[in-house]
Amino acid sequence: MTTNTVSKEVYDHGMALDPESKRVQCNYCGKVVEGFEQLQFHLGGVREHGKGCRDVPVDVKGLFRNGEGEVKVGNPGKVVWEMNGLESSLRRGSPSNLKEDSGKRIRTENPQNGLQHCGKAAVANYVFRGGVAEISSNGFVRSVLGDSGPSGEGQSSSVSLVKKSIGRFFFENGIDFSSVESSSFCKMIEVAFAGREVRQHIPSIRELKGLILDHELYEMNKYVNDIKKSWPSSGCSILLDGWKDGVGRELMNIIVDCPRGPVYLRSVDVSAIATDIEGLEALLGGVIEEAGIHNVVQVLSHVASECMDNVGRRLMERYRSLFWSVSATHCVVLMLEKVGMLNSVSRVMAKAKTITRFIYSRAAILALMRNYISGDDLVKPSTIKAAMPYLTLEAMLMEKRSLEAMLASGLWRNSQWASEAEGREVATLVGDKSFWNDLTSVVKATIPLVRVLSLVNKDGMPYTGFIYETMDQVKETISQELGMKKWQYMPYWSIIDDVWNNVLHSPLHAAGYFLNPSFYYTEDFYSDSEVSGGLLITIVRLVEDQVSQDLVSQEIDIYRDRKGPFKRQTESRKRNTVHPAEWWSKFGGHCPNLQKLAVRILSQTCNGAESYGLKRNLAEKLLTSRRNLVEQQRLTDLAFVHYNLQLRHFKEAAKFEIASGEIDPTDDWIVDVSYQQYMLQRNPEGIGLSSTQSSLTGDGPSTARPKVESA
């Protein structure tokens, strides 16, 4: 190996411990050597330069022993010092603050010299040809990025690519980094590589926390910043996702949504201001200003409460162009919960639970049922818990004949259960015509509401232009399904109207209905005072000056009278096949003021953050106090990467299934408490018995488990 040369590949296998790269630590054995040149000899096992690395993979050792990795890159120890204050964007390694000039040197845009402090933390960026090292105020090197900078585009090593892929898997799924050292994980990778040497492909905990996280952070910042560029044209919505954790803290994730995709902004502990209207107003006001006052069209709350309603009212007074509403999913859940309290519905549910609890608490009966029904299960789990009872009632109605056939079978009639009280009660219910008539009425009245949950979450597309008409259609469907009998459908209508009028409805919904060509250019379109009033309010709030408002009004006349290109497009089917915001972008150019307004309105979602199903454990960990500042910053970066990876993949998948997931083994639709207590009295150690001991004779404990689909 030629001296005084440094291979560019060597930077993938060591970490500089000082800005001059005079002390470098081996990634495999942890030994500290004097510079990257010595690291080459250390990895290659060149004896005249000291003892070689004992843990280096064979292919890496061969690379540096044979000199194949030799590439002259000049003096990597020469460092250009550029220290910058820790601005808010830099806290996440913002790539927007880094750019590459005509040479290999990477500079920060901020020309200021000297070390500035942000609170108690300060960071210096050491920039050199080999990459970027971020040095914290305590003197430790946080990371060293690859030869072509944070993006790692110059790294052609398959080892590096595999490590990054593994790291992304860990980041997205919130997996504890210590799992990378587990024997089962290593075995899994070995199987994937068909038994080849894989040690060099598995990242260390240090790499996951440093180099690999930094690379993913850099890429995620590029993705998020690209989405932010669309906010001025399409507008955006701020989505709130709040919950109470296991120790009683009130926590909140904040997401910004637009047609290009949702992005995670931050997590906040709001325990101290959970009921403080002024405190919440100040918090959300800061978020609105950060996203851009002229970019934010609406805020969607996760809950309907007097406190949040007052916060929304104050924010709308403070920001003229802002609207406040509550997530459509949450509002439909409220409707379903109120429906469940109706006496006619609760009676049906109680009887239906008698059947499901009996079946699911007895393994042999559960197995027998699965031999008869056409679906996978009778109890239907849902991504939205409030929908589960109604999906289960629908499934029971569809499997009515199957349940009747099961209870008429010889296996059932000859079993012990057929002669016991619980079994006879279930058989009586299944044979009760009035029970099925009542269940049918409940299903007809509630499934249209459940379908709304699927519609507002479908394909991840903005639904503001559809929600107004959808809720009207739901009411019409319910009345028709119940035979237009007012005494039957009015209880459901009253619940829907109450939540719609007092919680869900926003002027944006009425304006979206008016500006949606798939509705407006039909014979069924109906504009009442609510629609015209909502449109007027929206114009006044979103259009800044009187002159522009007058121009919008004039262009509405063109839209209403189907003049110019509108006439041709109303005769085309495209108004029903493309999203309304896209339709306006393509065909509304001759009415530029109305086009801009329509695109901003129709580009907004009416659904809240809960539709993304973000896991909350990482946010809870992030918001735990008493943590080292460096570790806290790392965890902040990790949360930013974790949640945005989940949101990006949700947008890419864009597939929502209302009936999905696994049955919760503690759900009261399958837990028969009295039977469990009886079996535990008979056999306190029953949970340790084999499931084969449970049979149609009724002997042995219940070991029923929900059916698990194979991958």
C-alpha positions in Angstrom: 0.0 0.0 0.0 1.4 3.3 -1.0 2.0 5.8 1.8 0.6 9.3 2.1 -2.6 8.3 0.2 -6.0 7.9 1.8 -8.7 5.8 0.2 -12.1 7.5 0.0 -13.7 4.1 1.1 -12.0 4.3 4.4 -14.4 7.0 5.6 -17.2 4.4 5.7 -15.2 2.4 8.3 -14.1 5.0 10.9 -15.2 8.1 12.8 -13.1 11.2 13.4 -12.8 12.2 17.0 -11.5 15.7 16.4 -11.9 18.4 13.7 -8.3 17.7 12.3 -9.0 14.0 11.9 -5.9 13.2 13.9 -7.7 10.7 16.0 -10.0 8.2 14.3 -11.9 5.4 15.8 -12.4 2.1 14.0 -16.1 1.1 13.5 -15.4 -2.6 14.1 -13.1 -2.9 17.2 -13.3 0.6 18.6 -9.5 1.2 18.5 -8.4 4.8 18.1 -5.6 5.3 15.6 -3.7 8.4 14.3 -5.7 9.5 11.3 -7.5 7.8 8.4 -4.3 6.7 6.7 -3.4 4.7 9.8 -7.0 3.3 9.8 -6.3 1.9 6.3 -3.3 0.0 7.6 -5.3 -1.1 10.7 -8.1 -2.4 8.6 -5.8 -4.1 6.1 -3.7 -5.7 8.9 -0.4 -4.3 7.6 2.0 -5.5 10.3 4.7 -2.8 10.0 2.0 -0.3 11.0 0.9 -2.1 14.2 -1.7 -4.8 15.1 -4.5 -5.2 12.7 -8.3 -5.0 13.5 -9.5 -8.3 15.0 -13.2 -7.7 14.1 -12.9 -6.4 10.5 -14.9 -8.3 7.9 -12.9 -10.4 5.5 -13.9 -8.4 2.4 -13.0 -5.1 4.0 -9.7 -6.4 5.2 -8.9 -7.6 1.7 -9.9 -4.3 0.2 -7.3 -2.3 2.2 -4.6 -5.0 2.4 -4.5 -5.3 -1.4 -4.7 -1.6 -1.9 -7.8 -1.8 -4.1 -9.3 1.1 -2.2 -6.4 3.5 -2.9 -7.6 6.7 -4.3 -5.7 10.0 -3.9 -8.0 12.6 -2.5 -5.5 15.1 -1.1 -5.2 16.0 2.6 -8.5 15.1 4.4 -7.0 16.4 7.6 -7.3 20.0 6.4 -10.4 21.4 7.9 -12.3 24.6 7.1 -13.7 26.0 10.3 -17.2 27.5 10.0 -19.1 28.0 13.2 -22.8 28.9 13.2 -25.5 29.5 15.8 -28.0 26.7 16.3 -30.9 28.2 14.4 -34.2 26.4 14.5 -33.8 24.9 11.1 -30.2 23.8 11.9 -31.4 21.8 14.9 -32.5 19.1 12.5 -29.4 19.3 10.4 -31.3 21.4 7.9 -29.9 20.7 4.4 -31.2 24.1 3.3 -28.3 25.6 5.2 -25.8 23.6 3.3 -24.7 24.0 -0.3 -21.8 22.8 -2.4 -19.7 25.4 -4.2 -17.8 24.9 -7.4 -15.1 22.8 -5.5 -15.5 20.0 -3.1 -15.8 22.3 -0.1 -19.2 22.5 1.6 -20.1 25.8 3.2 -22.9 27.1 5.3 -24.9 30.0 3.9 -24.6 31.9 7.2 -21.3 33.9 6.9 -21.2 34.7 10.6 -18.1 33.5 12.4 -17.9 32.6 16.1 -19.8 30.3 18.3 -23.4 31.4 19.2 -25.6 29.8 21.8 -29.2 28.8 21.6 -30.3 28.2 25.2 -27.7 25.9 26.8 -26.7 24.1 23.5 -24.2 25.3 21.0 -23.0 23.5 17.9 -20.1 24.1 15.5 -20.0 22.7 12.0 -16.6 21.5 10.9 -16.7 21.3 7.1 -14.1 19.5 5.0 -13.7 17.6 1.8 -14.4 14.3 3.4 -17.8 15.3 4.8 -19.3 17.2 7.7 -18.7 16.7 11.4 -21.1 18.2 13.9 -19.4 19.0 17.2 -21.5 19.6 20.2 -20.6 22.2 22.9 -19.2 19.4 25.1 -16.5 18.7 22.6 -17.7 15.3 21.3 -18.1 14.6 17.6 -21.7 13.8 16.8 -21.2 12.4 13.3 -19.0 12.3 10.3 -20.8 12.1 7.0 -19.6 10.4 3.8 -17.3 11.6 1.1 -20.0 13.4 -0.9 -21.6 15.0 2.2 -24.8 14.2 4.1 -26.6 12.8 1.2 -24.1 10.0 0.9 -24.5 10.0 -2.9 -20.8 9.3 -3.4 -21.0 6.1 -1.3 -21.2 3.2 -3.8 -20.6 0.5 -1.1 -23.4 -2.1 -0.9 -22.5 -2.4 2.8 -23.4 1.3 3.3 -26.6 0.9 1.4 -27.7 -2.1 3.4 -26.9 -0.3 6.7 -28.9 2.7 5.6 -31.9 0.5 4.7 -31.7 -1.3 8.0 -31.5 2.1 9.8 -34.6 3.3 7.9 -36.5 0.2 9.0 -35.5 0.9 12.6 -36.4 4.6 12.4 -39.7 4.2 10.7 -41.0 1.5 13.1 -39.6 3.0 16.3 -37.6 -0.1 17.1 -35.1 0.0 20.0 -31.6 0.3 18.6 -30.3 -2.4 21.0 -32.3 -4.9 18.9 -29.6 -4.7 16.2 -27.3 -6.7 18.5 -29.8 -9.5 19.2 -28.9 -12.9 17.9 -32.3 -13.4 16.2 -31.8 -10.2 14.2 -28.4 -11.2 13.1 -29.8 -14.7 12.1 -32.5 -13.0 10.1 -29.9 -11.0 8.1 -27.8 -14.1 7.6 -30.8 -15.9 6.1 -31.5 -13.0 3.9 -27.9 -13.1 2.6 -28.0 -16.9 2.1 -25.4 -17.6 4.8 -22.7 -15.2 3.5 -20.6 -13.1 5.9 -23.0 -10.4 7.1 -21.4 -8.7 10.0 -20.3 -5.8 7.9 -23.9 -5.2 6.8 -25.3 -4.8 10.3 -25.0 -1.3 11.6 -23.8 -0.7 15.2 -25.8 1.2 17.7 -23.4 4.1 17.4 -23.9 4.2 13.6 -27.7 4.1 14.0 -27.5 7.1 16.5 -24.9 9.0 14.4 -24.0 8.6 10.8 -27.1 6.7 9.6 -29.6 8.9 11.5 -27.8 12.0 10.1 -28.1 10.7 6.6 -31.8 10.0 7.0 -32.3 13.3 8.7 -30.7 15.1 5.7 -32.9 13.2 3.2 -36.0 13.8 5.2 -35.4 17.5 5.5 -35.1 17.7 1.7 -38.4 15.9 1.4 -40.2 18.1 3.9 -38.7 21.3 2.5 -39.9 20.3 -1.0 -43.4 19.9 0.3 -43.3 23.2 2.1 -42.7 24.9 -1.2 -46.2 24.0 -2.3 -47.9 25.6 0.7 -48.2 29.2 -0.8 -50.1 27.9 -3.8 -52.3 25.1 -2.4 -52.5 26.3 1.2 -52.3 23.9 4.1 -54.1 22.7 7.1 -52.8 22.2 10.6 -53.9 19.0 12.2 -53.9 18.4 15.9 -53.5 14.9 17.5 -53.9 15.0 21.3 -54.0 12.3 23.9 -53.4 11.5 27.6 -50.5 9.2 28.3 -50.3 6.5 31.0 -49.1 9.0 33.7 -51.8 11.6 32.9 -49.9 14.0 30.8 -51.7 15.9 28.0 -49.6 15.5 24.8 -50.1 16.6 21.3 -48.6 15.9 17.9 -48.8 18.7 15.3 -49.0 17.8 11.6 -49.3 20.1 8.5 -51.3 18.7 5.6 -51.5 19.6 2.0 -52.1 17.8 -1.3 -48.4 17.0 -1.7 -48.5 15.1 1.6 -48.6 15.5 5.4 -45.5 16.4 7.4 -44.8 16.1 11.1 -43.9 19.4 12.7 -43.4 18.7 16.4 -44.7 17.0 19.6 -45.7 19.2 22.6 -46.5 18.5 26.2 -49.6 20.7 26.9 -50.3 19.5 30.4 -49.7 22.9 31.9 -52.0 24.7 29.5 -54.6 21.9 28.7 -57.4 24.1 29.9 -55.7 27.4 29.5 -57.4 29.1 26.5 -54.7 31.9 26.3 -51.9 29.4 26.6 -53.2 27.2 23.8 -53.9 30.2 21.6 -50.3 31.3 22.0 -49.0 27.8 21.2 -51.1 27.4 18.1 -50.6 31.0 17.1 -46.8 30.2 17.0 -47.4 27.1 14.9 -49.6 29.1 12.4 -46.9 31.8 12.1 -44.2 29.2 11.6 -46.1 27.5 8.8 -47.0 31.0 7.3 -50.0 33.0 8.1 -50.9 33.3 4.5 -50.4 29.6 3.9 -52.6 28.2 6.6 -56.2 27.9 5.6 -57.6 26.0 8.6 -56.8 24.2 11.9 -58.5 20.9 12.5 -58.9 20.0 16.2 -58.8 16.4 17.4 -61.6 16.9 19.9 -64.8 18.9 20.4 -64.7 20.7 23.7 -65.7 24.0 25.1 -62.0 24.9 25.7 -60.8 24.1 22.2 -63.9 25.8 20.7 -62.9 29.0 22.5 -59.3 28.7 21.3 -60.6 28.3 17.7 -62.8 31.3 18.0 -60.0 33.5 19.4 -57.6 32.3 16.6 -60.2 33.1 13.9 -60.5 36.6 15.4 -56.8 37.0 15.5 -56.1 35.7 11.9 -58.7 36.9 9.4 -57.9 34.2 6.8 -58.1 31.3 9.2 -60.9 28.7 9.7 -61.3 26.3 12.7 -63.1 23.0 12.6 -63.0 19.5 14.1 -61.8 16.4 12.4 -64.6 14.7 10.3 -63.5 11.3 11.5 -63.9 12.4 15.1 -67.3 13.9 14.4 -68.6 10.8 12.7 -67.3 8.8 15.7 -69.3 11.1 18.0 -72.4 10.4 15.9 -71.9 6.6 16.1 -71.3 6.8 19.9 -74.5 8.8 20.4 -76.4 6.4 18.1 -75.1 3.5 20.4 -76.9 5.2 23.3 -80.3 5.0 21.7 -82.4 2.4 23.5 -83.4 0.6 20.3 -79.7 0.2 19.3 -78.3 -0.6 22.8 -80.8 -3.5 23.2 -79.7 -5.0 19.9 -76.0 -4.7 20.8 -76.5 -6.3 24.2 -78.2 -9.4 22.5 -75.6 -9.6 19.8 -72.8 -9.5 22.4 -74.5 -12.4 24.2 -73.9 -14.5 21.0 -70.4 -13.3 20.3 -69.1 -13.6 23.9 -70.5 -17.2 24.1 -68.8 -18.2 20.9 -65.4 -16.5 21.3 -65.0 -17.6 25.0 -65.2 -21.3 24.0 -62.5 -22.6 21.7 -64.4 -25.5 20.4 -67.5 -23.4 19.5 -65.3 -20.8 17.9 -63.7 -23.5 15.7 -67.1 -24.9 14.8 -68.4 -21.4 13.9 -65.5 -20.8 11.6 -66.3 -24.0 9.7 -69.7 -22.6 8.9 -69.4 -18.9 8.2 -68.2 -17.6 4.9 -66.0 -14.8 6.3 -62.9 -15.0 8.5 -64.6 -13.9 11.7 -68.0 -12.8 13.1 -66.5 -10.0 15.2 -65.0 -7.4 12.9 -62.1 -5.3 14.2 -61.7 -1.8 12.9 -59.0 0.8 12.6 -61.6 3.1 14.1 -62.9 1.5 17.3 -66.3 3.2 17.2 -67.1 1.4 13.9 -66.4 -2.1 15.2 -69.9 -2.7 16.8 -71.7 -1.8 13.6 -69.4 -3.7 11.3 -69.9 -6.7 13.6 -73.7 -6.4 13.5 -73.5 -6.2 9.7 -71.3 -9.4 9.6 -73.8 -11.1 11.9 -76.7 -10.2 9.6 -74.7 -11.5 6.6 -74.0 -14.8 8.5 -77.5 -15.3 9.8 -78.1 -18.5 7.8 -74.6 -19.8 8.7 -75.3 -19.4 12.4 -78.7 -21.1 12.1 -77.0 -24.0 10.2 -74.3 -24.3 12.9 -77.0 -24.5 15.7 -78.9 -27.1 13.7 -75.8 -29.3 13.2 -75.4 -32.7 14.9 -72.1 -31.5 16.4 -73.9 -28.7 18.2 -77.0 -30.7 19.2 -74.9 -33.5 20.7 -72.6 -31.1 22.6 -72.9 -30.3 26.3 -73.3 -26.6 25.4 -76.6 -27.3 23.6 -78.2 -28.4 26.9 -76.8 -25.7 29.2 -78.4 -22.4 30.0 -76.0 -20.2 28.0 -76.2 -22.4 25.0 -80.0 -22.5 25.0 -80.1 -18.7 25.4 -77.8 -18.2 22.3 -79.9 -20.7 20.3 -83.1 -18.9 21.2 -81.6 -15.5 20.2 -80.4 -16.9 16.8 -83.9 -18.3 16.2 -85.7 -15.1 17.3 -87.2 -13.3 14.2 -87.8 -10.1 16.1 -84.1 -9.9 17.1 -83.0 -10.1 13.4 -85.6 -7.5 12.4 -84.3 -5.1 15.0 -80.7 -5.8 14.0 -81.5 -5.3 10.4 -82.9 -1.8 11.1 -79.9 -0.8 13.1 -77.5 -2.0 10.3 -79.5 -0.1 7.7 -79.3 3.1 9.8 -75.7 3.0 10.9 -73.7 1.5 8.0 -74.1 4.6 5.9 -72.3 6.5 8.6 -69.6 3.9 8.9 -69.1 4.3 5.1 -68.4 8.0 5.6 -65.3 7.0 7.6 -64.1 5.1 4.6 -64.8 7.9 2.2 -63.1 10.7 4.2 -60.0 8.5 4.6 -60.0 7.1 1.1 -56.8 7.5 -1.0 -55.5 10.3 1.2 -57.2 12.9 -1.0 -58.6 16.2 0.2 -62.4 15.8 0.9 -63.5 19.3 1.8 -65.3 19.6 -1.6 -67.4 16.5 -0.8 -68.2 16.4 2.9 -71.2 18.7 2.6 -73.0 16.6 0.0 -71.9 13.4 1.7 -73.6 14.1 4.9 -76.8 15.1 3.0 -76.7 11.8 1.1 -76.2 9.8 4.4 -79.4 11.2 5.8 -81.3 10.5 2.6 -79.9 6.9 2.5 -81.0 6.3 6.1 -84.5 7.5 5.5 -84.8 5.4 2.4 -83.4 2.3 4.1 -85.9 2.6 6.9 -88.8 2.8 4.5 -89.3 6.6 4.8 -90.8 6.0 8.2 -90.2 9.3 10.0 -90.6 7.8 13.5 -87.7 5.4 12.7 -85.2 7.6 10.9 -85.7 10.9 12.8 -83.7 9.8 15.9 -80.7 9.2 13.6 -81.2 12.4 11.7 -81.4 14.4 15.0 -78.0 13.0 16.1 -76.4 13.8 12.7 -77.8 17.3 12.6 -76.7 18.1 16.2 -73.0 17.1 15.5 -73.0 18.7 12.0 -74.4 22.0 13.1 -72.6 22.4 16.4 -69.2 20.7 15.8 -68.3 19.7 12.2 -69.7 22.3 9.8 -67.5 25.0 8.5 -68.1 27.7 5.8 -65.3 26.0 3.9 -67.5 22.9 3.5 -70.3 24.9 1.9 -67.9 26.8 -0.4 -66.3 23.5 -1.3 -69.7 22.1 -2.3 -70.4 25.2 -4.4 -67.0 25.1 -6.2 -67.0 21.4 -6.8 -68.0 21.0 -10.5 -69.0 17.4 -10.1 -71.9 18.7 -7.9 -72.5 22.2 -9.2 -73.0 21.2 -12.9 -75.7 18.6 -12.1 -79.5 18.9 -11.9 -79.4 17.8 -8.3 -77.3 20.8 -7.1 -79.2 22.8 -4.5 -77.9 26.1 -3.1 -79.7 27.3 0.1 -78.8 30.1 2.5 -76.3 27.8 4.2 -74.4 27.3 1.0 -74.5 30.9 -0.3 -73.7 32.2 3.2 -70.8 29.9 3.6 -69.4 30.9 0.2 -69.7 34.6 1.0 -67.9 34.1 4.4 -65.1 32.2 2.7 -64.6 34.8 0.1 -64.5 37.6 2.7 -62.0 35.8 4.9 -59.7 34.3 2.3 -59.6 37.2 -0.3 -57.7 40.1 1.2 -59.0 43.3 -0.4 -62.4 44.6 -1.7 -61.1 44.9 -5.3 -60.1 41.2 -5.4 -63.4 40.2 -3.8 -65.3 42.1 -6.5 -63.3 40.3 -9.2 -64.0 36.9 -7.6 -67.8 37.7 -7.6 -67.7 38.6 -11.3 -65.9 35.4 -12.1 -68.4 33.4 -10.0 -71.0 34.7 -12.5 -69.0 33.2 -15.3 -68.7 29.9 -13.5 -72.5 29.9 -12.7 -73.5 30.8 -16.3 -71.1 28.2 -17.7 -69.4 30.8 -20.0 -66.2 30.3 -22.0 -64.2 27.1 -21.3 -66.6 26.3 -18.5 -69.3 25.5 -21.1 -67.0 22.9 -22.8 -65.9 21.3 -19.5 -69.5 20.9 -18.2 -70.2 18.8 -21.2 -67.1 16.7 -20.5 -66.9 13.8 -18.1 -63.6 15.1 -16.7 -65.4 17.0 -14.0 -66.3 13.6 -12.5 -63.0 11.9 -13.0 -60.4 14.4 -11.7 -60.2 15.9 -8.3 -62.0 19.3 -8.1 -58.8 21.2 -7.2 -57.0 19.7 -10.2 -60.0 20.5 -12.4 -59.8 24.2 -11.4 -56.0 24.2 -12.0 -56.5 22.9 -15.5 -59.6 24.6 -16.7 -60.1 27.7 -14.5 -57.3 29.9 -15.9 -59.7 32.4 -17.6 -61.0 33.2 -14.0 -57.6 33.6 -12.2 -59.0 35.1 -9.0 -61.7 32.5 -8.5 -59.3 29.8 -9.7 -56.8 30.7 -6.9 -59.6 30.7 -4.3 -61.1 27.4 -5.5 -57.8 25.6 -5.5 -57.0 26.7 -1.9 -60.4 25.6 -0.6 -60.6 22.3 -2.5 -57.0 21.3 -1.6 -57.8 21.1 2.1 -58.6 18.0 4.0 -61.6 17.7 6.4 -60.0 14.9 8.3 -57.8 15.0 11.3 -54.4 13.6 12.3 -56.0 10.4 13.8 -56.5 9.1 10.3 -52.7 8.5 10.0 -52.6 6.3 13.0 -49.2 7.5 14.2 -47.7 5.6 17.1 -47.4 7.8 20.2 -44.7 6.0 22.3 -41.8 7.9 20.7 -43.5 11.3 21.3 -44.1 10.2 24.9 -40.4 9.3 25.3 -39.3 12.6 23.6 -41.4 14.7 26.0 -39.9 13.1 29.1 -37.7 15.6 31.0 -34.3 15.1 32.7 -32.4 14.1 29.7 -28.9 15.1 28.5 -29.2 18.0 26.0 -27.2 16.1 23.3 -29.4 13.0 23.8 -32.5 15.2 23.7 -31.5 16.6 20.4 -30.8 13.2 19.0 -34.3 12.0 20.1 -35.9 15.1 18.6 -34.2 14.3 15.3 -35.3 10.7 15.6 -38.9 11.7 16.2 -38.8 14.0 13.1 -37.5 11.2 10.9 -39.8 8.5 12.5 -43.1 10.3 12.1 -42.3 11.8 8.6 -41.3 8.3 7.3 -44.6 7.0 8.5 -46.5 9.9 7.0 -44.7 9.6 3.7 -45.4 5.9 3.4 -49.0 6.5 4.4 -49.3 8.9 1.5 -47.6 6.6 -0.9 -49.8 3.6 0.1 -53.0 5.7 0.2 -55.1 2.7 1.1 -57.5 2.8 4.0 -59.5 -0.2 5.1 -62.2 0.4 7.7 -62.4 -3.3 8.6 -58.9 -4.3 9.4 -56.5 -5.1 12.2 -56.6 -7.8 14.9 -59.4 -8.5 17.4 -58.5 -7.0 20.8 -58.5 -10.0 23.2 -59.9 -7.7 25.9 -62.8 -6.3 23.9 -66.2 -6.8 25.6 -67.6 -8.3 22.3 -65.5 -11.4 23.0 -64.8 -11.5 26.7 -67.4 -13.5 28.7 -66.4 -12.4 32.2 -68.8 -14.7 34.1 -67.6 -17.7 32.2 -64.0 -16.9 32.7 -64.6 -16.5 36.5 -66.4 -19.9 36.5 -63.6 -21.6 34.7 -60.9 -20.1 36.9 -62.8 -21.3 40.0 -62.8 -24.8 38.5 -59.2 -24.7 37.6 -57.1 -21.8 38.9 -54.2 -22.9 36.7 -56.3 -23.4 33.6 -54.4 -21.0 31.5 -51.6 -23.5 31.4 -53.6 -26.3 29.9 -53.4 -27.3 26.3 -56.1 -26.1 23.9 -56.6 -29.7 22.9 -58.4 -30.3 26.2 -61.2 -28.0 25.2 -63.8 -29.8 23.2 -67.5 -29.8 22.4 -68.1 -31.8 25.5 -67.4 -28.5 27.4 -64.5 -29.9 29.3 -61.4 -27.8 29.9 -60.9 -24.1 30.0 -61.4 -21.6 27.1 -58.3 -20.9 25.2 -60.1 -19.0 22.4 -57.9 -16.7 20.4 -58.8 -14.4 17.5 -58.0 -15.8 14.1 -54.6 -14.6 12.9 -54.0 -14.3 9.2 -50.8 -15.7 7.8 -48.5 -13.3 6.1 
